[in-house]
Amino acid sequence: MSDGYSDVAEALAYRGKENYHGYCFFHGQDIERALEGHGLSIAFGDLNDVAEKTISVGQSVKHALEEAGFEVEWNGSADSRLNVPKINWQRRY
């Protein structure tokens, strides 16, 4: 997770915060679990670490994933990650 947060900070330093209100990411261990059939966990958050805004970001990411046809599990908490339980991860070359 720390690498993901570091990557977010680096991207914001490069692009600026003006056009963003939140972030989401997954990392290598999440991919490994997805490949093992455990679904894909997605971290998310508000740039200012405000719990209510973090929940709003989670809702936005969940909605976008559902609009794209994914099933998403989430308890609605700012402290939990989204999970896409059924994902057919495919490597493309």
N, C-alpha and C positions, 0 to 999 in steps of 0.2 A: 504494500500500500504506500509506503514512504516513497518509493520510486515514482508511483503514479502522481502523488502530490507534488513531487519535485518537477515532474514533466509538466504539470499544469502551471506551476509557478514560472517555469522557463518559457512556456508558450505565451503566457500573459506578459512577461517581461518583453518578449519580442513583438507581440501584436498589440499590447495595451489592453486595459480593462474596459475601455469605454463602450465597446459593443457587446459585452458579455455580462451575464448576471450569474452564471453558474457553469458547472463542468460535469462531465461523466467520463469514466474510463474503466477498463479492465486490464489486468496484467498477465504476465506469463503463467503464473500458477492458476489463474482463473481459466485460461485456455486449456491447461493440462487437465483440470477437473472437468471441463466441458467435453474434452476428448474421451474421458473415462465414463461419460454418460451422466454426470451430476449437474448438468445445466451450466449456464454462464452467469456468474455474478458480476454486477455492474455497480461500481461506486459512483457517487454523485455528491454535489454539495454547492452551497452558495459561496460566492467569492469572499464575502465578509463573515462567513461562518455564523450566520443568524439562523437559528433552528427553524423558524417559520418559513423563511425564504428557502432553506434547504429542502423542506418538505415540498414547496412549490416546484423546485427544480426536479425533485424525484417524480412528482406528478407529471411534469412535462416530458421527462424522458420515458416514463411508463407509457404515456399516451402515444408518443412517437413510435415506440416499439410495437404497441398494439395496432396502430394504424398501418404499420408495415407487415402485420400478420403474425406477430409473435405473441405467444402466451406469456404473461409476466406475473410473477408472484412477488408481493411486497406487503408488509404489514402497515405501511403508511408512516413509519417512524423515520425521523432524521438520522437515527443511529443504526439503521439496518440498510443492507444493500438490496438492490433489485435482483431478481433471479429470473432468468429465462430457462425454464426447466426442460423444454424440449427443443433442442437445437441440433441440427445436423451439420456439424462443423466439417467443412471440406477444404482441403488444401488445393489451391489452384496454382499451376505453374505457368 
